[in-house]
Amino acid sequence: MTLQQLRYIVELSKHTSISATAQALFISQPSLSTAIREVEKEFHITLLERNRHGISFTPDGLEFLNHATHIIEDAASLRDHFHLDDAEQDASKVRLSISSQHYMFAVDALTSYLAEMVPGSTYDVTLREERTSQVLKDVMMRRSEIGLIFISNMTRKFMTRTLRRNGLSFTELFSYPPAVFLKADHPLAKYKTLSLEQLNPYPYVQYTQGEDTYQFSEEIVMPDIKPQRMIHVTDRSTLFSIIKETDAYTVSTGILFHSLNDQFTAIPLKNSLDIMCVGWIKPDNASLSPEARNYIEQVQKTLTAHRLNAGQV
């Protein structure tokens, strides 16, 4: 297996046919097909299946694609880090990499951080939104300097043990009771609090956990919640679209984008026995860069502004 072969496979995910992929890569179709067969033979898997719409990845292929994407990103990051054609320019470039669960406040804070950059400055900023286990892995492997996660009362022992075992420290930013996130004109939007019984008839949207256990869940795990209809998504954009166009809901921190306050609402969950403790993680033996500290300050400002607007402080 070579990096070139991995690049071919990642490029395949962007097209609907081998011929279109080969054209984008400026290689012949037989060369691309040969590269795919070599990888399949080496790993004893089938990457692609062909249908009337073109090609699609098999379940094994999708798993392989996920790993290949991370390897290509890591290789690019390594190359960029040591590529010093212009040492002075590289030394002045601001670098910041963050991994996070799917939090709206993380994006709000990043836009504020970027808005305060010195005009004309150069920077390389990355925000990865991922499952909890991948956030931990990114920080452990130094792909990201910090990670944003939440710990609940139910998962505290497990997460504390997991963080300690992997040499990671957790610093709390805030604690919130869980809130129900739904569209502004939802039939339940008029209530000040919502019970699980009220939510039961409506579709529940949840981020997919993949191979993660429930202790890594991005939402509060509530044993009593037994929705009749479940929708699993992998990204926030899809979640927003579903909630905006249907009567679906999700459970989250309740912190919304400022620009979305007129489209969605967050209502406290009634009689919740759990708390969402949101914070950031870093390796125990690592010091934060000025860039990371500045970003965390922006996160704190974003959260403070939200609490002021909500009348919570």
Order of alpha helices (4+ residues) and beta strands (2+ residues): alpha-alpha-alpha-beta-beta-alpha-alpha-beta-alpha-beta-alpha-beta-alpha-beta-beta-alpha-beta-beta-alpha-beta-beta-beta-alpha
